[in-house]
Amino acid sequence: MSRALIVIDVQESFRAQPLWEAISDPKIADKVNRLVRLSRRAGDLVVWVLHSEPGTGDVFDPALGHVRLMEEVERADGEPLIHKTSHNAFTTTNLQQLLTAHGIRELTVCGIRTEQCVETTTRVACDLGYQVTFVTDATATHPIPHRDAPADRSVADLLADPRTLPSAEAIRRTEYALAGRFATIATLDGLAVAAELPVR
C-alpha cells in the first residue's frame, strides 16, 4: 500500500447551514462513496477528516452535534477518522505521521469545500512531497460572496449579487490553480476506466 484516499469534511455541519441549499452537488456523499469503493478495491488506505471549531457556537462546534460524517457515507470499521481545526488536513492533526507509518507517498483527495479545505490540503500535501490526485467531481462547494458583501446576508441576497462567484467558477479556478503545479486533476469516470471497472 503506497496510496491513500483523504476524504475531507463530508460532514453534517454543512447541511446545517442555510447555504447548503446552494451547494454545487447535494449528492456529494454518493460521489464520495463511489470514490471510496474504487480506493478500497485498489487496496488504498481511506482516511476520513472532519473540521472542528470548538467553542465557536456555530455548526462546526462539536458541542452542537453536527461535526460528524454525513449519514450516507460508507466508512468501514478501522478506517482512521481525524479531526482538524485548520483549513488543511495536516497542520493540526497527526495525518502526516499516519501516512508515514503506512508508507504512503501518493494521495487522492475529495470532499467539501473544493477551493477551501480540499484545495488547501492538496497544496500542503504537494509541498510535503506527496503525489496528489484531485478528484474534482467528488468535491463540492458553495457560491463565494464578494469580499465586501455583508457577512449576515441571506442566501437569496448572496445569489442575487452579481459580484458573487458561482460554485462552478470556483471549481474551475481551483482546477486551473492545481493542475500541473500541485496535483493531477481526475474524474470518477476516468479513475474507473483506469482501474478497468464499469464507469457506473
Protein Blocks (a to p, Z undefined) as FASTA:
>chain_A
ZZdcddehiafklmmpmklmmgfblklmmmmmmmmmmmmmnopacdddddddehklpakl
mknopaccdfkbccdehiacdddfbfblklmmcklmmmmmnopabdcdedddfklmmmmm
mmmmmmnopacdddfklgccdddddfkbcfkbcfklmmmpmkbccfklmmmmmmmmmgop
loccddfklmmmmnopafZZ
